[in-house]
């Protein structure tokens, strides 16, 4: 089953776990995700192990709401994962 982004309400945030075939695949994803973060000036929380990363994109600090930029960032990571080999979900 393919995992999707989950929207949480309190506090508002988007969460997603990606799993990888190898540590090298994970590192490649993290490096590319860092480039997207720099381009979009959005820095999610990322916790990772040998073959996975858990990502949390928090709502805007001022409004407390998920806005278009957070959703576009999630979509960019989703596109990245589809373009890469070694991503299991």
C-alpha positions as CSV (number, residue, x, y, z in Angstrom):
1,X,0.0,0.0,0.0
2,X,1.3,3.4,-0.9
3,X,1.6,5.8,2.0
4,X,0.4,9.4,1.4
5,X,0.9,12.7,3.2
6,X,-1.3,12.8,6.4
7,X,-2.8,16.0,7.6
8,X,-2.9,16.4,11.4
9,X,-5.0,19.0,13.1
10,X,-3.4,19.8,16.5
11,X,-1.1,21.4,15.7
12,X,-1.7,21.6,12.0
13,X,1.0,19.8,10.0
14,X,1.6,17.4,7.2
15,X,3.5,14.1,7.9
16,X,5.0,11.5,5.6
17,X,7.4,8.6,5.8
18,X,9.5,7.5,2.9
19,X,11.4,4.2,2.9
20,X,14.4,3.4,0.7
21,X,16.3,0.3,-0.6
22,X,19.6,1.5,0.8
23,X,21.3,4.2,2.8
24,X,22.8,5.6,-0.4
25,X,19.3,6.1,-1.8
26,X,18.2,7.8,1.4
27,X,21.2,10.2,1.3
28,X,20.5,11.1,-2.3
29,X,16.9,11.9,-1.4
30,X,17.9,14.0,1.6
31,X,20.5,15.9,-0.5
32,X,17.8,16.7,-3.1
33,X,15.2,17.5,-0.5
34,X,17.7,20.0,1.0
35,X,18.0,21.7,-2.4
36,X,14.2,22.0,-2.5
37,X,14.2,23.4,1.0
38,X,16.7,26.1,0.1
39,X,14.8,27.0,-3.1
40,X,11.5,27.3,-1.3
41,X,12.8,28.6,2.0
42,X,10.8,26.0,3.9
43,X,12.6,23.7,6.4
44,X,10.6,20.7,7.6
45,X,11.5,18.5,10.5
46,X,13.2,15.3,9.3
47,X,14.1,12.3,11.3
48,X,15.8,9.4,9.6
49,X,17.4,6.0,10.1
50,X,19.3,3.7,7.8
51,X,16.6,3.3,5.2
52,X,13.8,5.7,6.1
53,X,13.0,9.4,6.7
54,X,10.0,10.8,8.6
55,X,9.1,14.3,7.4
56,X,6.9,16.8,9.2
57,X,5.9,20.1,7.5
58,X,4.5,22.5,10.1
59,X,1.8,25.1,9.5
60,X,2.7,28.7,9.0
61,X,3.8,30.2,12.4
62,X,1.8,33.4,12.0
63,X,-1.5,32.0,10.8
64,X,-1.3,28.6,12.4
65,X,-2.7,27.1,9.2
66,X,-1.3,25.0,6.4
67,X,-0.9,27.2,3.4
68,X,-0.3,26.7,-0.3
69,X,3.5,26.9,0.2
70,X,3.5,23.9,2.6
71,X,1.3,21.9,0.3
72,X,3.5,22.8,-2.7
73,X,6.6,21.7,-0.8
74,X,5.0,18.3,0.0
75,X,4.1,18.0,-3.7
76,X,7.7,18.7,-4.6
77,X,9.0,16.0,-2.3
78,X,6.4,13.6,-3.7
79,X,7.6,14.3,-7.3
80,X,11.2,13.9,-6.2
81,X,10.4,10.5,-4.7
82,X,8.7,9.4,-7.9
83,X,11.7,10.5,-10.0
84,X,14.2,8.5,-7.9
85,X,15.0,4.8,-7.9
86,X,15.3,3.1,-4.6
87,X,12.2,4.7,-3.0
88,X,9.9,1.9,-1.8
89,X,6.8,4.0,-1.2
